[in-house]
Amino acid sequence: MSESDSPAAAVASVASARAATAPIGASERLSTRIAFFIAGLAMAAWAPLVPYAKARTGVDEGTLGLLLLALGAGSLMTMPLTGAIAARYGCRRVILLASAVVCASLPLLAQFSTVPAMALSLFVFGAAIGTIDVAINIQAVIVEKASGRPLMSGFHGFFSVGGIAGAGLVSIMLWLQATPLVAALSVAVLLALLMLLGGRGLLRYGDDGHGGSMFVLPHGVVILIGALCFIVFLAEGAMLDWSALLLVSGRGVAPSVAGIGYAVFALAMTVGRFNGDRIVQRFGPRPVLALGGACAAAGFLLAALLPWAGTTLLGFALVGLGCSNIVPILFTAAGNQKAMPAGAAVSAISTLGYAGILAGPAGIGWIAKISSLPLAFLVLGAALVAVAASARIAAAKA
């Protein structure tokens, strides 16, 4: 008798099916929002620390790009597996455990001064962030389907609120002369408190009871959706890892306040996402996706071509506004398509998307070393034009 035919496996399958049909209400929606906030807070808290990490390790832009590669590598290591793990152990366990790892690793990123130690810490941090990202989107797909109304943009809006809070909190603390370690420890404590607050409504299962537990190689429209996620995550990763450095090195902004670049981007993204569900419902996903890609492309061009801090910040705002509803539309499309189980599709497009974070920091760093950081931003603008051009096909399932 195979393991899948054992009585224990049968009982577990029945329990999972019963859990998957349990009512989903306000508690689950609230916990989903808190989980997205936690993910955004943790990611954005790293952005203002990047210039300090560069100075502490004494590396140039090219080496920093390779160092940041470890964050994307950690995410890509765990993302393909998270769908199956969440289906087996539930979104709740996966999200809480990964959040605990984030709390432990973030202060290390503000303390280590050697390249190997930073690389290892970034790998662990990225692995935890990647796990959270897939698990919360699996939960979001299930909750949105059960609620019977658009919720995805609003959920992702709380990720953006977390981004504002993380970048803003760390930047303010650094401006007040707190050390990077004190700032990182403060964020870790806040994350732990939020974990306690939001854990109750996290789902104790990780699929909708229709085969989402199996990892499946991406195929069909999922490949296109994943490719577009690659570009958008690359753009968002550029904001996270390079916006502060563009302001410091190219626009004369002090390192202590350079986190304002990511905060402006995140604020614009938040405004777009909290209005996104209503906008998508009124106009449809295709025009929102097309106009969003064009707006983000224009933002990168503006930030790259005009050498003033004010216009650079305006460009960052356009990138945030343009990108705000692209990823939610793509995740909804992945949840609705029929080529793959929803959970497996979310894992697949998250992995393909985060490949942008894996390739992006190194690619942008080398372009900046060979030519300039503004040129790297011009390349990102051209890629987002391709996203806008693909709207008709990609938005068909959303």
PyMOL commands that set and color helices and strands:
alter all, ss='L'
color gray80, all
select helices_A, chain A and resi 3-5+7-20+26-57+61-89+91-109+115-147+152-175+180-198+221-251+255-257+260-274+276-283+285-305+309-323+326-336+342-370+373-389+391-397
alter helices_A, ss='H'
color red, helices_A
deselect
rebuild
show_as cartoon
